Amino acid sequence: MISLTSAQIDAWIAAFIYPLARILAFIAAAPLWSTAGIPRRTRLILGVAITIAITPSLPAMPNVQPGSLHGLWLLFQQMAIGIGMGFAAKIVFTAVDLAGELIGLQMGLGFATFYDPLNSSQTPVIAEFLGLMSLLTFLSLNGHLIYIATLAQSFNAIPVSAISLGADSWLNLVELGGKIFSAGLLLALPIIVALLITNVALAVLTRAAPQLNIFALGFPLTLSGGFIGLAISLNYLAAPLQALFEFGMSALLGFAVPVQ
């Protein structure tokens, strides 16, 4: 007759529920999997499958009762870590979206938006185009598999323990938000500079020939120049995107600092 003690049952539940909480929180917040195009049931099945696959190789979980107050606190902490990792991963794609918005605004296409059902919001067309390009580049680099490997590694870098994350961890996440603006501006800078030169040339031309209709001439030129610059920059976009993806992957595990 097989007899199980409550301690054994608690250990089995803890070995599965804590990794599942972190993984599901990451899937709910990370790009690619957090879009509305993936059903919630699919995300749940994916989280359970990843948890079952990596649980045997994870370090030992704390010896606490999952239903106790301390166990619930650990569960909440794992959810917070997963959301923080998802936010760190999303910074990369948000920077690309910002670059697309800056380019579209400089081209005169800031008003050209459409409803994006994946993000449930109005999205500029240039930002949507660059976002899709970055997502395809990420998938071509097997970024989704790197996500899973990083999740498995996170339980060694950020183990499930009674030691809470320090305030510096959340400060690191806030500081990562600055990467959105710096990386987005650097990605859009070549096209912005090209369009700035075009606008300066139009201004000089207007002063030299005041009879020209700058409004009828300027918009087609900036629009054409923006598209030409965007087409040329696509050949060189893979290298900065790869560097940005590598930064995002390092930020997944680098933001967590335990309480000293």
PyMOL commands that set and color helices and strands:
alter all, ss='L'
color gray80, all
select helices_A, chain A and resi 6-29+40-57+69-107+125-140+143-157+167-176+178-208+214-236+238-254
alter helices_A, ss='H'
color red, helices_A
select strands_A, chain A and resi 113-116+121-124
alter strands_A, ss='S'
color yellow, strands_A
deselect
rebuild
show_as cartoon
